[in-house]
Amino acid sequence: MPYVRSSAISRIEWSNGTLSIWFHESGRYDYHGVPEHVYEAFLAARSKGTFFNARIRDHY
């Protein structure tokens, strides 16, 4: 369960297509059907918030 450095996101986890994201202010949200390569790119992204808004939010 990787903890990440982000002003909005504290932790990101992926298991069997479910991406779980822990936000500092609002807690955990689960996104289903997320490919593992998207999770890996999310972890590698310089800005987690920008990646989330562009590639995950409103897509899963």
N, C-alpha and C positions, 0 to 999 in steps of 0.2 A: 504494500500500500504506500505508494510514493507520496510524500509530502512535498509540496512545491512552493517556490517563492513567487508569490503573486499578491497584489493588493486585494484581489477579490476571491481567489481560490486558495484553499489550504491543502487539499488532498485530491488525488485522482486515482481511480482504480478501475480495472477492466477485468471482466470474467464472463466467458461464454457469450460474448456479444452485448453485454450490458456494461455501459460506462457509468460509473458512479462518480459524481463530483461533489465535493464538500465546499460550499461557499462560506466565507467568514460570517456574513450577515444572516443568511437564510437557511443554512444547514445543507443536508444531502438531497441531491436530485439524481434520479436514475434515467438514463437514456438507452433505449433498447435498439438492437440491430446495428450497433456501431462496429464496423470492421476493426480488427486488431491493428491494422496499419494506420488507421486514423488515431487510435489511442497512442501509438508510438510517436506519431508526428506531433500530437498534442504535448506529450512529455518533452519532446525536443524543441518545441516552439519557444522562441525568445520571449514572446508575450502570450501568456496563457489566456488572458482576457480577450485579446484580439483574435486568437485562434478560435476560442470558444464562440465568439460572436459570428465569425466568418464561416466556420466549418461544422459546428455542432448545433448551436441554437437554431431553432426553426427547421432543422434538417432531420432530426431524430426524435 
